[in-house]
Amino acid sequence: MITIPSILHLLPLIAVCLAPHQEAVQLDGQVLFSLLRKVSLVAYRHLKKHQVDPLIYMTEWFMCLFSRTLPWATVLRVWDMFLCE
């Protein structure tokens, strides 16, 4: 059985594995935030005012290709755009 203490010793290993990709994820966040500023200045200002960093929400969106946050029909359309267009 996996317990919390047995998982905790893996955290440094996970951090080492993710470290090279962290800079790219931060860059993706900056790109997303600048696109948001161009597309919806109101949303951009609201998130900026409340200090909501794009990493808080965009990582899950990108990692699961939106499959847990959008309606299924929309997910399929997004995947079509990624894979086919």
JOJOSUL-V583734 format. One record per residue. SS is DSSP state (alpha for helix, beta for strand, coil for the rest). PSI is psi in radians with two decimals (NA if undefined). Layout:
ss/psi
SS/PSI
SS/PSI
//
This chain:
ss/psi
coil/2.36
coil/2.24
coil/2.89
alpha/-0.83
alpha/-0.58
alpha/-0.44
alpha/-0.57
alpha/-0.57
coil/-0.23
coil/-0.25
alpha/-0.77
alpha/-0.64
alpha/-0.74
alpha/-0.74
alpha/-0.70
alpha/-0.69
alpha/-0.61
alpha/-0.33
alpha/-0.79
alpha/-0.45
alpha/-0.23
alpha/-0.70
alpha/-0.70
alpha/-0.68
alpha/-0.70
alpha/-0.68
alpha/-0.74
alpha/-0.70
alpha/-0.72
alpha/-0.70
alpha/-0.79
alpha/-0.76
alpha/-0.67
alpha/-0.62
alpha/-0.69
alpha/-0.69
alpha/-0.67
alpha/-0.64
alpha/-0.73
coil/1.56
alpha/-0.60
alpha/-0.84
alpha/-0.73
alpha/-0.86
alpha/-0.67
alpha/-0.84
alpha/-0.70
alpha/-0.75
alpha/-0.69
coil/0.16
coil/0.79
coil/1.88
coil/2.43
alpha/-0.48
alpha/-0.43
alpha/-0.69
alpha/-0.49
alpha/-0.47
alpha/-0.82
alpha/-0.67
alpha/-0.82
alpha/-0.68
alpha/-0.59
coil/0.15
coil/0.71
coil/0.10
coil/-0.32
coil/-0.08
coil/-0.15
coil/2.75
coil/2.61
alpha/-0.73
alpha/-0.66
alpha/-0.69
alpha/-0.81
alpha/-0.66
alpha/-0.74
alpha/-0.79
alpha/-0.68
alpha/-0.76
alpha/-0.73
alpha/-0.75
alpha/-0.54
coil/-0.53
coil/NA
//
